Each structure stands twice: as C-alpha cells, then as structure tokens.
Amino acid sequence: MVANPNKLSQFWQELKRRKVVRVITVDAAAAFVLLELTDIIAEPLKLPSWLLPVVIVLLSIGFIIAIFLSWIYDIHPESGMVRTESADLMTNEKAPKSSNSWKIASYISFTLIVTLTILNLLPRNGKENPDQPAGKSIAVLPFEDMSPNKDQEYFCDGISEEIINSLAQIPELKVIARTSSFSYKGRNEDVRDIARNLGVETLVEGSIQKIGERIRITAQLIRAEDGSHFWSKQYDRKFADLFAIQDEISRSIVENLKIELLGDIKESAPGQTSNLDAYQLYLQGRYFWHRRTNQDLQQSIKYYQQAIELDSNYALAYAGLGDAYYISAYWRFLNYKEAYETGKKFALKAISLDPNIPEAYATLGGIATWYEWDWEKAEKEILKALSMNPNYASGYQYYSELLNILGDYSGARANIDKAIALNPNSTVMYAVSSDNYYDTGDFNSALQHDDISHELALFNRTRIRAIRCLVRLQKYEDALYEMKIMLERVPGLTTTGNMDSIFHESGIQGAMRWFISHMSKDSYREYYEGSSPNINIAKLYALINDPVKALEFIELAYSDREATVVKINKALDFRLLRDHPRYQELITLMNLE
C-alpha cells in the first residue's frame, strides 16, 4: 500500500518547521569535522587505536539526542529554549519568523560536508600515503629472548634479520627494513598501531628459547586490521637444524600469505655457512654493526674476523667486513684510505665466493661514490644490488645520494621515497631526504625531515642542516637557539663571548661567524665525530655570502677527502662559487664536469 503523498509532504514540512532538518545538517557537519580532526591528530599524538570508535559511538548517541530535542524544543532569540507547539495550535501570528542564522549555518554545514568529502576522495599530490598498507606488505618484529639467562639477544635479532632477508627476495612482497622494524624492540605497543606506522598489513612476531643444544622458535602472523593471529607455529629442534628452521619459517609465512610467487624461495640465503659457531659469530657482528658507533663497528669487525677464522669461505662474513670498513671510512672512524681499500677488498672477496650477495655490490657502489668518484661504476653496482633485492632500503638510499650528487633531483626524490617506505624509522633515510628537499629549495620540508632524523638518531648528530634551513626561512632566533644547543652539548668546550649579545649587535651573520669559530675546536670535532666539519663550515660561510672563506674550507675538505665534498657539484649553497675558476677545477678533479 502506497503512503499518502500529502501526509509525507506534511511530515516533511513539520520537520522543517521544527528545524529538525537544520539540526541534522549542522550536527552532521560538526560530527564530520570532529571525526576528521580525531583521525588527523591520532598518529602525531600517539592516541590509542580505540579512541576513534569511541568518538563515533559518542557522536551517534549525541546525534540521536539532538534530533529528539529539536523535535520537542525550539530556541528563540527573545525567549530562549521553549517547547515547540503543535502545528494544529499554531496561528500565523504565533508562527516564528525564519531565522537567518539557522539558514546560514545550514548552508555552511552543507558546503563543509561536500568540500571535505571531495578532498578525501581526491589524490593528494600524487604521493603515496606511507601509512596506507601496500597490497602485500609485511614487517618482521624482533623476536623475544625467552632463554633462562636472557643472553641470546644477538641470536634473536639475527634470526629475525635472516627471515627479513629471505622475504625480501620476493619481488611481490613489500618488506620493511630491519632498522624500522627493530625500532619497536622492547616497546609494549599495540600491534595495530605498529602496523599502521610502518604501513603494512601483516606482522611477524615470535620468540626464541635456547637451552643447551635444543632450541624452540615460535613464530606467528598477525593481521594488522584487527590484531588477530591467523597463523602460529612452534619449532622444537636441535640447534644444529637452525638453517633448516629458518627456511621452514620463511616458507610457512609465504604460504600463509597466499602470495603467487614467480619462483621458489632458495633453500638458504646466499653466502651462508654450515658452521654454526661461525654463524653465531656472524650474528654478533651484525648486531654490533647496526649500532653504528665507532666502538660498535670495531667490535663487529672482530666478530666477522672470528667467523672467517672458523670458515674461510663464509661469503656473508666477508660482505659484513666490507660493509663495516666502508662505514668506518665514511665516518672517519679509521684512516679513510686504508679502510675504503680494505672494505673494497672484502666486498670483492664475498662476491668471488658467492656472486648473489646484494650487500657486497652496494658496498662497492658506496665506495665508488664517496671515494673513487667513479659515477658510472657506482650506478652499475647499486642497481645490481637492487636487482637482487628489490626491498633493499639502503640500496635506494645509496642511489638517491648518487643522483643527488649528479643533479638528478627528481630521480633522487623517487628513490629516497622508496627507501623511507621500506625503512620509515631510519635517521639516515630522513637526513638524505632532507638534503634533497634543501637543494630543490623546499626548506620547510627539509627542516621537517631533519627534525625527524634528529629524533630517530642514536648517536650525536649536528643540526647544521636545520640551522641552514632556518636561516633560509629567516627564522634567525630559531637558528640562534640551535647553534647554542649544539655547542652546549659538547663536553669541555669553552666559548668566548656571548652569542645573544653578538646576535643583537651583528645580526645572524655575526652569530654564525662566532659559531663557526668554535666548530674547528678539537672537543667539537670529537663529539660530532665524522660530521664532515670542513664542508659544513664551507656551507655556513656560503650562506652568509663569504665566498672566499667558503672556498677555503672546500679546499680543506677536498685535501682531507671528506666524503661529502662531492656534494658541492650542484649544491644550492655553493651557487655563488659556480663561476670561480678554482671551484670549476675542483669539479673537474672529482669527475663531475
């Protein structure tokens, strides 16, 4: 039976008379804005994942109450809240005049809803949202040490890393890098929040318990959407079966993700050993290598060397040695020339034993970039590494740095974005990204990414990049603050004069010259070890328009073979030197013409 259209019309008119329609419109717009605001601030403020559903429930209850009250009551400017009379009792004289404020509020609310809906549907500058999980994406969290003495941390980390490496060989699968996954080590956070922050739809977590010659490994897959476990398995084996267990875990994970693979996973990762003692030493080497301090890198070298003493054909241990010497050379922890040459020798040795180790090729690419200045070779080696491991975040970082040196800023941006997507909690990745933004003139983004890099850093980092950004943005007092903090952190550094008074007397240029005078002191250079001091001083002099001093310190950086001296090629700060004959000569000497 069809409803009487006259009654429907009367009901609609009554809803309008009692302003129910307007209340619905305004309340819907307000609720929509509150939901959007909650969604925006949830991640930066680390709000719990249950907050949004609670807000939705509360808004729904309030929405129903508002509709109910709007039917019964009305608000008048003269008499406030009054009970709405029945339509039968209303006369034309008593009928309230339509309120312009309600009409305006309704129009604004309707426009707001439409606008926000369109903005949410439109792509945002074509950039991928890093928090949006990829179709087939996974992060392996560090396995927990359940051994009685809690003395197997390096072993737990090593097993987790081996699983990451096995999964990273699968082109169809996005695998988050170790640095980002391991940043959640020891942190009791909701797995759904971890997955959202890393931009994955699946997590792997587990535990290891080693008692004597027996080992128990528990692994499980977690669905990020609701935090539920959809696969779990326990492996009780003899320790001697360790390599087979790793392969079995990786295969089980892949099968349960139901990924269509182009080929089978290899029985073992490239460059492995059959000597378990050598393998444990290798894992300890990797554990200390990832800490990246001078002392830890030298400790990792000792463990790699001990592993090779037990197995002289252990290709991965040679690759680890090459990587450790390369990083030590870059940061000047060792004599740069000897360390670069030694790193190259061990990387080539690893490749001669097993030509399928991407890290060894990446090391050769890095050495070709920062030491040999052979740009074609650098690109060839880095692309070789990426072809072997499409999830190799450091490979994309190395390639971005190379392209940035050569002036291909768009290519550099694309590759560092890939690196950050695979390793979103890496201080190095954000530092490289900041450099790219700076040289393309996007100082706000450069500053933002340098701030992130600084927050993630596990070692002493300068704020030279942030200072340069702030000066470019004419935020001189903020730049002054960063300079003061940098110097205050250096133990035993004696300063002469007062930076604040110098700033008020001589402006930012005077303050920067005062700051630069302290950057050459031994205590500063020891605290900010490996921070390319000469090239950083040159950048600051260029920024205050002192080309003579800038060129003087570029010469020092060149003679000392500071790694980042090659960045002068297309660097924004050194545009004032482009026509200088000596500057052009240095560019030629570094094969950058």
C-alpha positions in Angstrom: 0.0 0.0 0.0 1.5 3.3 -1.1 1.7 6.1 1.6 -0.4 9.1 1.1 1.8 11.7 -0.5 0.0 14.5 1.2 0.9 13.1 4.6 4.5 12.6 3.6 4.6 16.3 2.5 3.0 17.4 5.8 5.6 15.3 7.8 8.4 16.9 5.8 7.0 20.4 6.4 6.7 19.6 10.1 10.4 18.5 10.2 11.3 21.8 8.6 9.1 23.8 10.9 10.6 22.2 14.0 14.1 22.8 12.5 14.9 19.1 12.7 16.4 19.2 9.1 18.7 22.1 10.0 19.8 20.4 13.2 20.6 17.2 11.3 22.6 19.2 8.7 24.6 21.2 11.3 25.2 18.3 13.6 26.3 16.0 10.7 28.8 18.7 9.6 30.1 19.1 13.2 30.5 15.4 13.7 32.2 15.0 10.3 34.8 17.7 11.3 35.4 16.1 14.7 36.0 12.7 13.1 38.4 14.2 10.6 40.2 16.1 13.4 40.5 12.9 15.6 41.8 11.0 12.6 44.4 13.6 11.8 45.8 14.1 15.4 45.6 10.4 16.4 49.0 9.4 15.0 51.1 12.5 15.9 49.8 12.4 19.5 50.1 8.6 19.7 46.5 8.3 20.7 45.2 4.8 21.3 43.5 2.9 18.4 40.2 2.6 20.4 39.7 6.3 20.5 38.1 6.8 17.1 35.4 4.1 17.6 34.6 5.6 21.0 34.2 9.1 19.4 31.9 7.6 16.7 29.7 6.0 19.4 29.5 9.2 21.4 28.7 11.3 18.4 26.0 8.8 17.3 24.4 9.0 20.7 24.6 12.8 20.7 23.1 12.9 17.2 20.0 11.0 18.3 19.5 13.1 21.4 19.9 16.3 19.3 17.2 15.2 16.8 14.9 14.2 19.7 15.3 17.6 21.4 15.0 19.6 18.2 11.5 18.0 17.6 10.3 18.9 21.1 12.1 22.3 21.7 13.0 25.4 19.8 15.4 28.2 20.5 14.3 31.8 20.1 16.5 34.9 20.4 14.0 36.6 22.8 12.7 33.7 25.0 15.5 31.1 24.8 14.6 27.4 24.7 10.8 26.9 24.5 8.6 23.9 23.8 7.5 23.7 20.2 3.7 24.0 19.8 1.8 21.5 17.7 1.1 22.6 14.2 -2.6 22.5 14.9 -2.3 25.1 17.6 -0.1 27.4 15.7 -1.5 30.6 14.1 0.1 32.8 11.6 0.6 35.4 14.3 2.4 33.0 16.6 4.5 31.3 13.9 8.1 32.3 14.4 9.9 34.1 11.7 12.6 32.1 9.9 16.0 32.7 11.5 18.7 33.8 9.0 21.4 32.4 11.4 19.9 28.9 11.1 19.8 29.2 7.3 23.5 30.4 7.2 24.6 27.6 9.5 22.8 25.1 7.3 24.3 26.4 4.1 27.8 26.5 5.7 27.4 22.9 7.0 26.3 21.5 3.7 29.2 23.2 1.9 31.6 21.9 4.5 30.5 18.3 4.2 30.7 18.4 0.4 34.1 20.1 0.4 35.7 17.7 2.9 34.2 14.7 1.1 35.7 15.8 -2.2 39.1 16.5 -0.6 39.1 13.0 0.9 38.3 11.4 -2.4 41.0 13.4 -4.4 44.6 12.1 -4.6 47.0 14.2 -2.5 49.6 15.5 -4.9 50.1 12.0 -6.3 52.1 11.0 -3.2 51.6 7.6 -1.7 50.4 7.7 1.9 53.2 5.9 3.9 50.6 4.8 6.5 48.5 3.1 3.9 49.4 -0.6 3.8 50.6 -2.0 0.5 48.7 -4.9 -1.0 51.3 -7.4 0.1 53.3 -6.0 2.8 55.0 -7.3 6.0 57.2 -6.3 8.8 59.2 -8.8 11.0 59.4 -7.6 14.6 62.4 -8.6 16.7 62.0 -12.0 18.2 61.9 -12.0 22.0 64.6 -13.8 24.0 62.9 -16.3 26.3 66.1 -18.1 27.2 66.7 -18.6 31.0 69.7 -16.3 31.2 68.4 -13.8 28.7 71.7 -13.9 26.9 70.6 -14.7 23.3 69.6 -11.1 22.2 72.1 -11.1 19.3 70.8 -14.5 18.3 67.1 -13.4 18.4 68.0 -10.3 16.3 69.9 -12.4 13.9 67.1 -14.9 13.3 64.6 -12.0 12.7 67.0 -10.4 10.3 67.5 -13.7 8.4 63.7 -14.0 8.0 63.6 -10.4 6.7 66.4 -11.2 4.2 64.6 -14.3 3.0 61.3 -12.5 2.5 63.0 -9.5 0.9 64.0 -11.7 -2.1 60.3 -11.9 -3.2 59.5 -9.1 -5.7 55.8 -9.2 -5.0 56.2 -8.5 -1.3 57.0 -5.2 0.4 59.2 -6.0 3.3 60.0 -3.3 5.9 63.7 -2.9 6.6 65.4 -4.1 9.9 66.1 -0.6 11.2 62.4 0.4 11.3 61.1 -3.0 12.5 63.6 -3.1 15.3 62.8 0.4 16.5 59.8 -1.2 18.3 62.1 -3.5 20.2 61.2 -3.6 23.9 58.2 -1.3 23.4 54.9 -2.5 24.6 52.7 -1.0 21.8 49.5 -2.2 20.2 50.4 -4.2 17.1 47.7 -2.4 15.1 49.5 0.9 15.8 52.8 -0.6 14.9 51.4 -1.9 11.6 49.8 1.5 10.8 53.0 3.4 11.5 55.0 1.0 9.3 52.4 0.9 6.6 52.0 -2.9 6.4 49.0 -5.2 6.6 50.8 -8.1 8.2 53.3 -8.5 11.1 55.6 -11.4 12.1 56.5 -11.7 15.7 57.9 -14.6 17.7 60.2 -15.8 20.5 63.3 -17.9 20.8 64.3 -20.1 23.8 67.7 -21.8 23.7 68.5 -24.4 26.3 71.7 -26.3 25.8 71.7 -27.8 22.3 67.9 -27.5 21.9 66.1 -24.5 20.5 62.5 -23.6 20.4 61.3 -21.0 18.0 57.7 -19.7 18.0 56.5 -17.6 15.1 53.1 -16.1 14.3 51.5 -14.0 11.7 49.3 -11.1 12.8 46.6 -9.4 10.8 47.1 -5.6 11.2 43.5 -4.7 10.7 42.3 -6.3 13.9 45.4 -7.5 15.7 44.3 -11.2 15.4 46.7 -14.1 14.9 45.9 -16.1 11.7 48.9 -18.4 11.8 51.2 -19.7 14.5 53.7 -22.4 14.7 56.3 -23.7 17.2 59.5 -25.4 16.1 61.4 -27.6 18.6 64.6 -28.8 17.1 68.3 -29.4 17.8 70.4 -26.3 17.4 72.2 -28.0 14.5 69.0 -27.8 12.5 68.9 -24.0 12.7 69.3 -23.2 9.0 66.5 -25.6 8.0 64.2 -24.0 10.6 64.8 -20.5 9.1 63.9 -21.8 5.6 60.8 -23.6 7.0 59.6 -20.4 8.8 60.0 -18.3 5.7 58.2 -20.8 3.6 55.3 -21.1 6.0 54.9 -17.3 6.2 54.8 -17.0 2.4 52.3 -19.9 2.0 50.0 -18.4 4.6 50.1 -15.0 3.0 48.9 -16.8 -0.2 51.3 -15.0 -2.4 51.7 -16.1 -6.0 55.5 -16.4 -6.4 57.4 -16.4 -9.6 59.8 -19.0 -8.1 60.6 -20.9 -5.0 62.5 -19.4 -2.1 66.0 -20.6 -2.1 66.9 -23.3 0.4 69.2 -20.9 2.2 70.2 -17.3 2.0 73.2 -16.5 -0.3 76.6 -16.7 1.2 75.7 -18.9 4.2 77.9 -21.3 6.2 77.4 -24.8 7.5 79.4 -23.9 10.7 77.0 -23.0 13.5 79.8 -21.4 15.6 80.8 -19.2 12.7 77.2 -18.3 12.1 76.7 -17.2 15.7 79.8 -15.0 15.4 78.4 -13.5 12.2 75.1 -12.7 14.0 77.0 -10.9 16.8 78.9 -9.0 14.1 75.6 -7.9 12.6 74.3 -7.0 16.0 77.1 -4.5 16.7 77.2 -3.3 13.0 73.6 -2.0 13.3 74.5 0.1 16.3 76.8 2.2 14.1 79.1 3.9 16.7 82.8 3.8 16.3 83.3 1.3 19.1 80.5 -1.0 18.0 81.7 -1.0 14.4 85.2 -2.1 15.5 83.6 -4.8 17.6 81.6 -6.0 14.6 84.8 -6.3 12.6 86.3 -8.6 15.3 83.3 -10.9 15.2 83.3 -11.1 11.4 87.0 -11.9 11.5 86.5 -14.7 14.1 83.7 -16.1 11.9 86.1 -16.2 8.9 88.7 -18.0 11.0 86.2 -20.8 11.5 85.0 -20.8 7.9 87.4 -19.2 5.4 84.7 -19.4 2.7 82.0 -17.7 4.6 80.9 -15.1 2.0 78.4 -13.2 4.2 81.1 -12.6 6.8 83.4 -11.1 4.1 80.5 -9.0 3.0 79.9 -7.9 6.6 83.6 -6.9 6.9 83.5 -4.9 3.7 80.4 -3.1 4.9 81.9 -2.4 8.4 85.2 -1.0 6.9 83.2 1.1 4.3 81.0 2.7 7.0 84.1 3.3 9.2 85.9 5.0 6.4 82.9 7.2 5.5 82.6 8.4 9.1 86.4 8.7 9.6 86.5 6.2 12.4 89.6 4.7 10.7 92.1 6.0 8.2 89.8 6.6 5.3 92.1 5.5 2.5 93.1 2.2 4.2 89.5 1.5 5.4 88.0 2.1 1.9 90.6 -0.1 0.2 90.1 -2.8 2.9 86.3 -2.6 2.5 86.6 -3.0 -1.2 88.9 -6.0 -0.9 86.5 -7.8 1.4 83.4 -7.0 -0.7 85.1 -8.4 -3.8 86.1 -11.5 -1.8 82.5 -12.1 -0.8 81.4 -11.8 -4.5 84.1 -14.2 -5.6 82.7 -16.8 -3.1 79.0 -16.1 -3.9 78.0 -13.6 -6.6 74.4 -13.3 -5.3 75.0 -11.1 -2.2 73.4 -7.7 -2.8 75.1 -6.0 0.2 78.5 -6.6 -1.3 77.6 -4.8 -4.5 76.0 -2.0 -2.5 79.3 -1.6 -0.6 81.2 -1.3 -3.9 78.7 1.2 -5.1 79.1 3.3 -2.0 82.9 3.2 -2.2 82.8 4.2 -5.9 80.6 7.2 -4.9 82.4 8.6 -1.9 86.0 7.5 -2.5 86.7 6.6 -6.1 84.4 9.2 -7.7 83.6 6.7 -10.4 79.9 7.6 -11.1 79.2 5.0 -13.8 80.6 2.2 -11.7 78.7 3.5 -8.7 75.4 3.4 -10.5 76.1 -0.1 -12.0 76.9 -1.6 -8.6 74.0 -0.1 -6.8 71.5 -1.1 -9.5 73.0 -4.6 -9.4 72.2 -4.8 -5.7 68.7 -3.5 -6.2 68.0 -6.1 -8.9 68.9 -8.8 -6.5 66.9 -7.4 -3.6 64.0 -5.1 -4.6 63.3 -4.5 -0.9 66.8 -3.2 -0.1 66.2 0.2 1.5 69.8 1.1 1.8 70.3 0.4 -1.9 67.6 3.0 -2.8 69.2 5.4 -0.3 72.7 5.0 -2.0 71.1 5.5 -5.4 69.3 8.6 -4.2 72.5 10.1 -2.8 74.3 9.4 -6.1 71.6 11.0 -8.2 71.5 14.0 -5.9 75.3 14.5 -6.4 74.8 14.3 -10.2 71.9 16.8 -10.0 69.0 14.5 -10.9 66.8 15.7 -8.1 63.6 14.1 -9.2 65.2 10.7 -9.6 66.8 11.2 -6.2 63.5 12.1 -4.6 61.8 9.0 -6.1 64.5 6.7 -4.7 64.6 8.2 -1.2 60.8 8.0 -1.0 61.1 4.2 -1.8 63.8 3.9 0.9 61.7 5.6 3.5 58.7 3.5 2.6 60.8 0.4 3.3 62.6 1.9 6.3 60.4 4.6 7.8 62.2 4.8 11.1 65.8 5.4 9.8 67.6 8.5 10.8 69.9 8.2 7.7 67.0 8.0 5.3 65.4 11.2 6.6 68.8 13.0 6.5 69.2 12.1 2.9 65.6 13.2 2.1 66.2 16.5 3.9 69.3 17.2 1.7 67.2 16.6 -1.4 64.5 18.9 -0.3 67.1 21.6 0.7 68.8 21.5 -2.7 65.5 21.9 -4.5 64.6 24.9 -2.4 61.9 23.3 -0.3 63.3 24.5 3.1 60.2 23.7 5.1 60.2 20.1 4.1 63.9 19.9 4.5 63.6 21.2 8.1 60.7 18.8 8.8 62.7 15.8 7.7 65.9 16.9 9.5 63.8 17.1 12.7 62.6 13.6 12.2 66.2 12.4 11.5 67.3 14.1 14.7 64.6 12.5 16.8 65.5 9.0 15.4 69.3 9.4 15.8 71.0 7.0 18.2 74.3 8.9 18.0 75.5 12.6 18.2 74.2 14.5 15.2 74.8 18.0 14.2 72.0 20.4 13.5 73.9 22.2 10.7 71.2 21.3 8.1 68.4 22.6 10.4 70.4 25.8 11.0 70.8 26.4 7.3 67.1 25.8 6.7 66.1 28.3 9.5 68.4 30.9 8.1 66.9 30.4 4.6 63.5 30.8 6.1 64.7 33.9 8.0 63.9 32.3 11.4 67.0 33.8 12.9 66.2 33.4 16.5 65.4 29.7 16.0 68.7 29.3 14.2 70.4 31.0 17.1 68.8 28.6 19.5 70.0 25.5 17.5 73.6 26.9 17.4 73.6 27.4 21.2 72.3 23.9 21.9 74.9 22.3 19.6 77.7 24.0 21.5 76.2 23.4 24.9 76.2 19.7 24.3 79.9 19.4 23.7 81.7 18.4 26.9 84.6 20.6 27.8 84.0 23.2 25.0 85.0 26.6 26.2 83.3 29.5 24.5 84.3 33.1 24.4 81.8 35.9 24.3 78.1 35.7 24.4 76.1 34.6 21.3 73.0 36.5 22.3 74.8 39.8 22.6 76.7 39.2 19.3 73.4 38.4 17.6 71.9 41.7 18.8 75.0 43.7 17.8 75.9 42.0 14.5 72.8 40.1 13.5 72.7 36.5 12.2 75.9 36.8 10.3 77.9 37.8 13.4 76.3 35.0 15.4 77.2 32.5 12.6 80.8 33.6 12.4 81.1 33.2 16.2 79.5 29.7 15.9 81.9 28.7 13.1 84.9 29.8 15.1 84.1 27.0 17.6 83.5 24.3 15.0 87.2 23.9 14.4 88.0 23.1 18.1 89.1 19.5 18.9 86.3 19.0 21.5 83.7 19.9 18.9 85.1 17.6 16.3 85.5 14.7 18.7 81.9 15.0 20.0 80.4 15.3 16.5 82.7 12.7 15.1 82.7 12.0 11.4 80.4 15.0 10.6 82.4 16.4 7.6 83.4 19.6 9.6 85.2 21.4 6.8 82.4 21.1 4.2 79.8 22.1 6.9 81.8 25.2 7.7 82.1 26.0 4.0 78.3 25.7 3.7 77.8 28.2 6.5 80.2 30.7 5.1 78.5 30.4 1.7 75.2 31.0 3.4 76.4 34.4 4.9 77.8 35.3 1.4 81.5 34.9 2.2 82.8 33.1 -1.0 86.5 33.4 0.0 86.1 31.6 3.3 83.7 29.1 1.7 86.2 28.2 -1.0 89.0 28.0 1.6 87.1 25.3 3.6 86.1 23.4 0.4 89.8 23.2 -0.4 90.4 21.7 3.1 87.5 19.2 2.6 89.0 18.2 -0.7 92.5 17.7 0.5 91.2 15.7 3.5 88.9 13.7 1.2 85.8 14.3 3.2 83.1 12.1 1.8 80.5 14.8 1.2 82.9 17.1 -0.6 81.4 15.7 -3.8 78.0 17.3 -2.9 79.4 20.7 -3.9 78.6 19.8 -7.5 75.0 21.0 -7.7 74.6 22.2 -4.1 72.3 25.2 -3.6 74.6 26.8 -1.1 77.5 27.0 -3.5 75.9 28.7 -6.4 77.8 31.9 -5.6 81.0 29.9 -6.5 79.9 28.4 -9.8 81.9 30.8 -11.9 85.1 30.7 -9.8 88.0 29.1 -11.7 89.2 27.0 -8.7 85.7 25.8 -8.0 85.3 24.6 -11.6 88.7 23.0 -11.3 87.7 21.0 -8.2 84.5 19.9 -10.0 86.7 18.6 -12.9 89.1 16.8 -10.4 86.1 14.9 -9.0 84.9 13.8 -12.4 81.8 15.9 -12.1 82.1 18.2 -15.1 
